[in-house]
Amino acid sequence: MSTLDRRSFLARSAAAAGATALAAGGLFQTLSAAGATPAPALGGGRRGRGGYGPVSRKRDQNGDEILALPDGFEYVTFSRTGAPMSDGTPTPRAHDGMAAFRGPRGTTLLIRNHEVRTAPGTVAGSVQVPEHRRYDPVGVGGTVSVLFDTRRGRVVRDWASFGGSFTNCAGGVAYRDAGWITCEETIAGPDDGWGRKHGYIFLVPADARGGVATPLPVTATGRFSHEAVAVDPRTGYVYLTEDDGNDSGFYRFRPRDPGRLHRGGRLEQLAVRGRDRYDTITGQRVGRRLPVRWVPIDDPDPDLEGGATPVPLQGAAGGAAAFNRLEGIWYDRSTQGFFFVSTSGGDAGFGQVWHYDPRRETLTLFFESPGGSVLDSPDNLTVSPRGGLILAEDNASAAGGGGHPAAPGIEDVNRLVGVSRHGEAFELAVNVMSDSEFAGPTFSPDGRTLFANIQGGAEPGSGLTVAITGPWHRGAL
């Protein structure tokens, strides 16, 4: 879609057809019972019905214009790429997935992934931890922990909290908020120049004292292109997404001990009952419930270097369903289920949001973008304290998105897009600094501050974290 197309779309009336959501058979108790009625075209959204009004450029505490936000909202920025941290190391590049935990004395502890994809052993831009605390001596990725004072809007302390991994894209909150599960979106290994096999998840404890996590991979949860995880607080089951093109899978890990994943368990991949190798990518109907089953993965940690069958192919052999690039996932307390994102799914290819209900064992399409102006390439997501969804756009394409009135000169504009439980899509934030993706949206434990990342590149200052505050009570978030 051209720049003009996008601007025209933004100007259309609230009655225009857009993305839809559905209350199907009582599945989403908070949705409108009207069914699959068209939602308004993307824009500010009517206050009180989802959105917060039109966005405009706003300055951070340094006077820099980084975001466009609705009236009444403000933000501070911190953790810029290359800036020195409290432990004496520079803030790594490629800010990505993130979660917030309760810190001491009313602070918030953020644990943030850094999706560093540089060559083995590269120092510049990498997560730097002591050599004896690294998973792989030549690994470049990992996490940074930030203790943030939301009352004063400033960093108390920040440090590299896990290192020696590779391509740490997203993750999720561990059982009983024990910490952050960081995921490697790769299956690289010694044959590719690395010192150890990659493609695992690791636990980074929610420890605000400044330590570095023990680099112990959870091999039983599978070696594949991990994206994100979410844990069922009732059962301790871990749900995992895979970003591996148009043949990605949705997984479940049933641990022997939810608090100690290293003790092992059973890895399985989702399939649709009676429809082996079901293609979820196109031809789907919002609100339709699909009954599911689970395919056992007999070898979750295959010796790929030795020619063993990869995890996704094991699932495919058992009839597992295919998705197009699964990325963010978040547990929703109101439905006691999970929302997760197919970044390139849908008839138009601009993204889907699915809901999995573990009590009924059903899969339901909750949202599908009809075009890049509504939503283009959703990646990370979170559920707000009021029950709305926030979707972070990842590298929106010129073909679907184009420019934006608030960001002149930027062709591929990325946004935080909200979706109410009534199916109304609306802009919450626009990156007016660069064409870099948004990542890692997460609310502080008190629900008053939304944190998010602009990933950036290798250039100093190009990546950063924002803390957004404002009148959340006026809308769906």
N, C-alpha and C positions, 0 to 999 in steps of 0.2 A: 504494500500500500504506500502510495507516495505521501510526501509531507502534506500536500494539499488535502489528500483524502483523509488523513488523520485529523487535520484541523476541522474539516467538514463534519467528521464523525463526532468530534467533541462538542460541536455546536448543535447537534440534533436535539430534538425534544426528548423529554423523559419517557415519552410513549414509544420511542423507537425500539425495535426488537433487538435483543442482546442475548447474553448468556442466561441460562435458566437454572432454577433449582426446584426440587420437588419434595414434598412430604409424602413419602410412599409407604402406605400401610402402617403409619405410625412410627416409621423408622427414625425420622428426625422430628422429635416432639416439638421442637422450637420453630419449625418452619411453617410457613403459611399452608393451610389445608387446601388452598386453591389449586394445587397441582402445578403442572408444567406451564405456567403462564410466562410470557416474555418479560424479562427484566428491562429496566431502562438502559439506554446506551450509556457507555462509560462517560463519566464526568464527575463533578463534585458530589453528586448524590444529594437528595433532599435531606436536610437535617432532621433527625428523629426517625428517618426511615433507612438509615444505613450510613450515608456519607456525611461529610463535614463542610461541604461547599467547595467552590473552586480553589485551586492552588495558585500561589504566587511566590516569587523568589524571596527568600529570607536569608539574613546573615547570621553566622554563628558568633560565638563570643569574641572571635578575632576579627570580625568584620568581613569574613569571606563568604561569598554566596556559594553554598554547596547544595542546598536543597530548596525545592519549592514545596510549600506546605499550605494547608488551609489557614484561614484567619484564626487567631487565638493560639496557634501552635508555635513553639520555639524549640531550639535544639542547641546542643554544644557538641563539639567534635574533639576527638582525642585518639591516641594510639596511631599516629600517622606512620606510614612506612618509613623506616630508617631512623625514626626518633629514638634516642637512648631510653632504655627501660631501667627500672630500679636495680636490676641485677647486673647492669653494666653492658648488656648486649643490645644491639639495635633491634627495633621492632621489625619482624620479618615481613616479607611481601605476601600478597595474595590472601587477604582476610576473607574467611568464608563462614562455615556453619558455627553456631554459637548457642550457649544457653546461660541462663542467669540463676544464681543460687543465693540463699541468705548468707550474708557475711556478718562479721562481728560488729556490734554497736550500730546496728541499723544500716550498714553498708550492703552493697550488692557485689557478689563475686561473679564475674564473667569468665567463662572458659571458652576460648575462641580458636577455631581451626585456622591453619595456614596451608592453603593448597599449593605448596611449592612444587613445581614441576621441572626444576633445573636438573642438570646432569649430576650423576653420582659424585659426591664430595665437594660440590660447589658451596662456597662459604657465603658469598654475597647474596643477601636476601633470604638465607636459610634460617631455620630455628636453631639457635645455638645453645646447647646444653653441654655439661661436662662429658667427656668421652666415655667414661665408665657408666653413664646414665643413658646412653644412646641405644636404641634398638638395633640399628644398623650403623656401623662406623661411618659409612658414606651416605647415610640417609639425610635428607634435606628438609623434610616437613615436620609437622608437630603441632603443638598448641601453645598459646600464651594465656596466662591467667591475669585478670585485672581486678583489683579491689577498687570499687568506685563508690564515691559518696554522692548519692542522688540528691541530698539536701543542698550541698554546696556545688554540685555539678563539676566535680573534679576527680582525677585519679589519685588514690591514696598510695597504691603500689602496683607495679606490674612486673612480670617475669616470665621467662620461658619455662613451661611446666611439663612439657613432654617433647622428646625429640628423637631423631633417627629414623623416622618413618618417611613415607613418600605419598604425595598427592592426597593430603588430608582434606577432603572436600566438606563433608557434613558429619553428622553423628546424631546424638540424642542423649536425653537425660536417663541416667541409670536407675535401677530399682531403688525405691525409697530415697530418691535424690542423693544417692551416695556419690555422684560425680557425673562427669561427662564421658560418654562413650564416643571416641574419635574413630573415624573410619577411613580406610585407604581405598581410593577409587582407582585401583590398578591391580594387576596380577604379575607385575614385573618381578624379576628375580635375578639370581646370579648370571644367567645367560644374557642378561641385559646390562651387566656391569655393576649390579648391586651386591653388597656383601651378604645379604640374607634374602629369603623369600618375602614378598610383600603381598598384600591383598587381605589384610586382617582388620579386626577391631581391637581397640585397647581401652582400658579404663583409666581416666585421669580423675583422681579423687577430688572432691570439692573441699580442698584444703587451702585455707586463706593464709597459711603461715609462710608461704613462699618456697615450698619444696618442689622437687622434680619427680614426676610419677615413675614407678617401676615399669620398665619397658617390656611388658609381658603380653604377647599376643593371645587372643582367645581363638585358638585354631578350630574349636568345635563349631563355631558359628559360621564357618565356611571361608574358603579362599576364593573370592570373586571380586568384581568391581563394586565394592560397597559404596553406598551413597549416604543413607541415613538410617537411624534406628529409633524405635519408640517402644516403651515397655508397658505392658498391661499391669496396673497396680494390684489387680485382684489375683492374678495367677503368676505374675513374674515372667510370663512369656515375652520374648523379645521379637519384635517384628522388624524386618530389614528390607530395604529397597536396593535395587541394583540398577546402575546406569551403564547399560551395555547396548546402546542403539535400540533398534526396533524389535529386539528379542530379549528384552529385560524381564526379570522375574521379581515376584514378591515372595518373601520368605518368612518362616516362623521358626524360632529356636525355643525348644522346651527344655529349660535347664534343670539339672538335678537339684541345684541350689540357686535360686534367683539372686541371692546376695554374693555368690561366688561362681561366676560363669566359667571360670577355669576348671571347675570340677566336671565339666562336660554336660552333655544333653543330646537332644535329637534335633537335627536340622531338617526342615521340610519346605517344599515350595508349593504355592497355591495353584490349583487347577479348578476349572469350572465343571461341576458334575454333569456327566453325560455329553460333554463337549471337549474332547481332548484337543490340546493345542489351541484353545480358544483365543481368537484374535480380538483383543479389547480396543484396538487402535482406531478403527473406523466402524461406522454403522451402528453405533451405540445409541441408546435412548436414555436420557436423563430420568432417573427415578426407577428404572427397571432393576429389580433385585435378582441377582444370579446366585444360586446355591453353589457352594464351593466344597472342595475336598483338598487334602494335603498329600503331596507326593514325597515319600521319604528320600533323602539324599544319603546314599550309603557311604560315600567317601567325601566328607566335607572338606578335607585338606589334601587334595590330590597332588601327587608329585608331577606337576606339569612339565618340569624339566625332564622327567623320565618318560613322558608320553601318556600319562594317566588321563582319564576322561575328565574334562573341566566340570565344575559344579553345574553351570547352566545346561550343559548337554545331558547331564544325568537327570535333571528335572524335565527337560524336553522329552526324554525317552519315556517318562512316566505320564506324559500328557499335560505338563504345566502350561498355564496361560501365558501369553506373550503381551507385553506392554511396550510402549515406545518411550524409553528413557525415564525410569522411575527415579525420583529425587527426594524431595522433602517428605517427612511424615511426622504427625503429631497426634498424641492421644487427646481425645475430647471427652471430658467427664460427663457432659450432659447426655451424650449418646452411649457412653461407655464403649466407644469404638475408636477407629483411627481414620483420619483424613490423610491421604497421600497423593502426591502429584505425579502425573505423567507429563513430562515437559513438552514433548512433541506429539502427544496423542490428539485424537479428534479428527473429524472429517476435514477440517481446515488446517490441521497440523499445528495449532497454536497453543495446545495444552488442555489437559483434563485434570479434574480433582475427583478422586474416588473415595468412597467410604467403605471400610470393612467393619462388619459387626461380628465380634467373636462369640457372642451369645447365640445368635441365630445362624452363624456361619454363612453369611451372605455378603456379596460384593455389590455395591450400588454406585452408579455414576452420579455424582452430586452436581458437577459443574463442567461445562465444556465451552471453551472460548470459540465464538464464531469468527473472530478476526483479530488481527494484531492490535487494533485500537482498544479492544476490550481487555485483552490479556495476551501477552506475547512471551512465550517460553518461561512459564513459572518454574522456579527452582525450589529454594527453601520455603517453608511455610510455618506458621504458628497459629494457634487458636488463642484469641484474646480472652481476658478475664470475663468479658461480657458475652463471649460465644461466637463472635465474628471471626472470619479467617483473614490472615494477611499473607499475601503471596509476593515473593520477591522475584522480579523478572531477571533473567540471565541472558545478557547479550542479545537483546531484542533485535530482530533482523530488519533491515531496510525494507524488505519485501512485505513484512507484516506491520511494522510499526512506523518507520519514517521519523520525521521530526516532531517537535512539540513546541507550542507557543511560548512556554516558559523556558525553553532551552534552545534558543536560536543558535545555529551553527553546529549543533550536534545531530548527526543523522540517526544514529542508533540509540534511542533514548531508553533508559531503564527506570522502572518505577516500583514502588510498593503499592500493590493493588489490594484493596479490601473487598471482601464479599460478605454481605449480611446473610443471616439465616433465611431471609426472604428472597435471596438470589440476586440482590442488587450489587452490581460491581461498581466500584468507585476508586478514584485515585486518592491515595493518602500522601504520597511523597514522590517527587521526581528528582532524579540526579541531574542537576544542572551544571555540575563541574566537569563531567567527562562522560564517555560512552561505556564506562565500566559497569558491571553488573552489581545489583544489590545482593546481599546474602545475610544469613543469620539473624532474621528478626526474632526477638524474644523480649518478653516483658519482665520487668523487675518483679520480685516476689510480692510487692505491695500493689502491683498493677498500675502504677502511676507513670512509669517511664518505659518507653519502647526503645530498645537498643537495636541497631542494625549496622551492617558493614557495607562499605563500598570497597570492592575487592582491590581495584587498582592493579598496577603492574610493577615493574622494577624501579621506576623513578621515585625518588624520595617524595613523600607526601601524597603519592597517588592513591594509596589505600588508607582507609581510616575507619573509625567507629563513630557512630552518632548516637546521642541520647535525646530522644524526642519527648517532650511533655506538652500537655494541652488539655482541652475539655473533652476527654474521652466519653463522658456521660452523654454528650449530645448526639452520639451516633452508635453504630453497631459494635465498635471496638472498645 
